[in-house]
Amino acid sequence: MVNQTLVLLKPDGIAKSLTGNILTKLSEAKLEIAACKCLRVSKELAEKHYENLRNEKFYNEVIKYIMGEYHKKKVLAMVYYGENALEKVRELAGATNPEEADAESIRGKYGRITTKGVYENVIHASSDTQQAEREIKLWFDPDEIIFDIYPTIIKDITTHKRIWA
């Protein structure tokens, strides 16, 4: 099944100069990059992205982490697209907990758990198709993605800017 997934190269991955290593590992999946941008993560975006963790004791640390308060203040956000994209990227990323991740996975090779218990696992990959859609629409506007992966409408006829339908 052709699908898509959000991939975030997190601030610790960028601070450790792992961008090339991680992209090389992801290339094993033979998927297309449908969108890519480097950005600073606002508190609003971080909170929306991690809304499912709001009641966890580590929530504030995760927000600080993704915003780059412990490392560089940027994230590389990408949409990978292709046959079984979601499953392939999740397998290459490895388990969320770096200590439980396969040693050859991205998180197994490059991740760590801080003394505060924050998983610095260098990469985010959507967990399922519903989360992928929610996250992709949160991080990207339709015109930033080279494929029409979800329905859109033209909201403003003066600029012809597409928005998520």
ABEGO torsion letter per residue (X at the ends): XBBBBBBBBBAAAAAAGAAAAAAAAAAAAGBBBABBBBBBBBAAAAAAAAAAAAABAAAAAAAAAAAGAABBBBBBBBBBBEBGAAAAAAAAAEBABAAABBAABAAAAABBBBAAGBBBAGBBBBABAAAAAAAAAAABBAAABABBABBBBBABAAAGBBBBX
